[in-house]
């Protein structure tokens, strides 16, 4: 069992007392959990099928052909049609479908009109469809999952590189610090968007390529912060004490300096996450991000801009962005207040 120190418990209780930050943290946590389990409530596959005394769970099974359920085809079962068929047959067989019975890639087209279709409770397109008939709500949720995983991965890479180099610059100082300062100054002047455009013109950027390219540029900010903090921390008495006891440089940096600057690291994390979400959405909107048909908020924004009559597309994305960025920002404010004892701001 993990035992928390009294100081950590005090900071957690202090964070809970900041209602705006605490409730924002709960909201964004629920959004992340729901997006990671999105297949359970947004999916074209059935959650459960009961057929002739046997139970099937298609959501997390391999493809089940229609002939298994008495249909006349060998390709994957259309569970929405199967659900209607079992209802009409009025037997003991049944299908349990998700709340939104569509995935993020399929087109739901009509015979008498062209997409986009407005929100419809009857068709279970609660946020309508996009320009080619895909469910907007499904693409919002799956796009959020991709964006949050992307931003968390970007955060880990940026912090791993930036904290290591920044602490080393502040700790060793001298020529080592001057050398990396010049590198950082040159690095920060490289036009990030131009690099993305060049890469996109050569290859189709996938999730990992975008992640590595963005991490290649965005570790600089936390590096400057950690360099400044380390310069201050390395002159404190506890660092001089462990150095006099013969502790190695690596031990001093990673066992003493970094743990004692955790408030700075934790404070910057929520804002780095929101920055990653905005960066990916912006690249997707400009057409230099993830390739189609991967669900993307930026791609939905682009569709909304191209078809202003379909107000539900842009409105749903803008509302989702506002909610996400507000909750992340308020969570960051709460963490800043709770973990940094030098701040005395009061958030109500």
N, C-alpha and C positions, 0 to 999 in steps of 0.2 A: 504494500500500500504506500502511495506517495504521501509524504508528510510535508506540508507547507510551513515555512518559517513564519513567525509572528509578523515580520516586516512585510512579507508577501501577502499574508492575509489582510493586513492593514491596507495595503494598496488596492487589493481586490474589493474590499468593503468601501474604500474611497471611490473606486470606479463605479460601484453599484449605486452610490449616493448621487452620482451625476446622471440624472434620469434620462436626459436627452441622449447621452453617449451610450448608456446601458441598454436602453430600448432599441437604439439603432443597431447595437451589436447583436441583440437578439433577432432583429428583423433580417439583417444581412446573413446571420448564421442559418436561419430558417431557409432563406432563399438559396443558399449554397447547398444545404442538405437536400432540399426538394429538387434542385437541378441535377444533383448527382444521382438521384433516384428517379429521374424523369420518365424512364421507361415504364414505371408502374402506373402513371396517370396520363402520359401522352405517348401514344404508341398505336400503330395500326395492327399490331399483333394482340391477340386476346391474352388476358391475364390467366384465364382458365377455361378449358373446354371439357365438358362432360359428354361423352358419346358412347352409347351402348355399354354402359357399365365401367368405362375407363376414363380416367382423368388425364388431361394433357395440360402442360404449362408452356405455351409457345413463346412467351416473352424471353425466356432464358433457355430455350431449347434450339436445336438445329431446325432447319426448314422442314415443315410438315406439309407434304403434298395434299392436294384436295381429295384424292382418292381415299385417303385414310378416313375421311369423314363422309364418304359416300358421294362425293362430287365427281364430275366426269373430266377432270384434268390432273396432270402430274406436277404442275408447278405449284408454288406456294399458295396456301389457302388464303382466300379473301375472307377475313374473319368478320367483317361488317356484313357481307352478304350471308355468311354462314349463320350469323346471329339472327338475321331476318328469317332465314329458311327454317331454323329450329323453332322460332316463334309461330310461324305459319303451320308447321307440322303438328304442333300441339302435343308433343310427346315429352318424355322425361329428359331429353337431351337439352343442354343449354350452353350458352357462351357468356362469359363475364368479360366485358370490354372495358378499357380505361375510360376515364372521364372525357378525354379528348381522343377519339379513335382515329387519329391520323399521326403519321410520323412527319419529320421535318423535310422530307424529300419528295413525297408523292404529290401528284397533281389531282385535285378533285374538280373535274370539269363538268359543265352543264351542256345539255344539248341545245338550249334555246338562247344562251347568252355567253359572253366572253368574260373571263376574269379581268380585274379583281372583283371579288364578291364581298359585299358588306357583311358586318357581323350578323350571325344568325344562330339563335339558340336551337332552332329546329334541326339545322344541319350540323350542329355542334362545332361551328366555326365561331367561337366566342369573340375573337378579335378579327374576324374576317379572313380573307385570303390575299395573297400578294398578286403580282401581275401575271403569274403563270399558274395560279390556282393552288398554291401551297398554303397550309395553315399558318397564319401569322403567329398565333400563340405558341405553336410548336417550335417555330423558328426562333422566337424570342427566348424561350426557356433553354433550348439546346445551344443557342448563340451565347446566352449568359454563361452556361457551363464552360464553353470553350474559352470565353473571355476571362473568366475568373481563374481557370486552370492556367491559362497563358500568363496572366498577371502575377499569379503566385510563383510560377516557374521563373518568370523574369525577375521577381523579387529575390528569389534564392540565388540566382546567378549573379545579379548585381551586388547583393550583399556579400556573397562569398568572395568576389573579386575586390570590390571596393573597400570592404572592411579590412581585408588582409593587407592590401597595398597602402591604404590610408594609415593604418596603425603602424606599419613598417616605416612609412615616411616620417610620421611624427616621433617615433621612438628612436630611430637611428639618426635622423636629421642630417646635417652637413651636406656632403656631395651627393649622397644617396637621395636626400630630399630634393635638392636642386635639380638632379637629373630627372626625377619623376615629375617634378613641377613643369619642366619644359615639355615632357611627353604629354602630360595632361593638357597643357595649353594648346599644343598642336592638335591633339586628339579632339578637343572640344570645338575646334574650328572646322572640322570635316563636316560638310553638309549631309546630314543623315538622310533627308528625303531624296537627294540625288543618288545616294548609294542604293537606296531601295529601288528607285526607278531603273538604275543600271542593272541590278540583279534581276528585277522583274522582266527586263527585256531579254535577258539571257536564258533564264530558267523560270519555271512556274514555282513561286515560293510556297512551300508547305508550312505546316505548323512549326516544325523544328528549325527550319531555315530562318523564318521570321523571328523566332525566339532568340536564336544565336546572334542574328544581325542586330537586333535591338539591344541585347545584352552587351554587344560589342561597343556600343556607344553610351549606354545609360548608367554605367557603373561609376561615372566620374563624379556625380554630385555627392554621393555618400562618401566617396574617397576624400574629398575636401573637408567634409564635416568630421570624419574620423581622424584625419590628420591633425586638425585643430584641437580636438578633444584629447588626443593622445599626447600632444605637446604639453598640455596642462596636467594630465594625470601622471605622466612619468616623473614629474618633479615632486610628487607627494611623498610623505614619509613612509607609507607602506611599500611603495615601489623601491625606495632607497633601502629599506630594510631587507626585502627579499633579494635585492641585488647584492647586498653585503653578505648574505648567506650563501651566495654562489649560484643562485638560480640562473638558468640559461635564458637567452633572449626570447626564444620561442615560448618558454614557460611563462615568462613575465608578460608577454603580449597576450597569449591565448588563455592563460589561467588567472591573470590578475587585471590587466588593463581592459580587455574586452568585456568580461563580466561586470566590471564596475562602470562601464559606459552603456549598460543595457537599456537604461532609460532613454538615451538618445536613439538607439537602434529601434526600440519598440515604438517610440513616438513617430518616427519617420515612416514606419512600415505601412500604415493605412493609406497615407498619401501616395506612397509608391504604388500601391495596389490600384488606387483610382487612376493614377497616371498611366498605368499599363492598360487598363480598360479603355481609356480615352484614346491612347495611341493606336491600339489595335482597331478600334471602331473608325478612327480617322483614316487609317490606311485602307481599310476595307471600303470605306465610302469613296475614296479617291481611285479605287481599283487596283491598288498595289499590295493588297493584303492577301488573305486566304482565298484560294481559287474556288469558283463555283463548283458544285452546289452546296458547299459547306455553310451551315447556318451562321449568319453574321448580322450583327446590329448595323454595321456600316452599310452592308449591302441592302438591308431593308430601308435605311434612311435614303439611300440613292434611289430606290424604287419609289419611295414616297415623294421625293423631289421631282421625279420624272412624271408622276401621275398625281397631281395635287387634288384631283377629284376623289381619289381613294384616301380620304383624310385619316382613316383608321390605321393605315400603315405607319405614316410618320408620327401620328399622335401616340400610338402604342410604344414606339421606340423611344421617343422623347420622354414620355412618362417613365419608362423603365430606366432610362439613363438618369433622370432626375432623382428617382427613388434610390437607385444604387449609389450614385455619387454622394447624395445627401447622407445616407446611412453610413457610408464609409468615412466621410469627412467628420460627422458627428462622433463616430467611434474613435477616430483619431484624436479629436479634441478631448474626449473623455480620458483616453489613455495618456495623453500629454499631461493633463491635470493630475491624474492618479499616480503616475510613475516618476514625474519630475518634481522633487520637493522644492525646487527653486521657483516654481510657478505658483502664483496665488490667485489665478483667475477663477471666477465662480461661474459655472455654466448651469443655468436653470432650465 
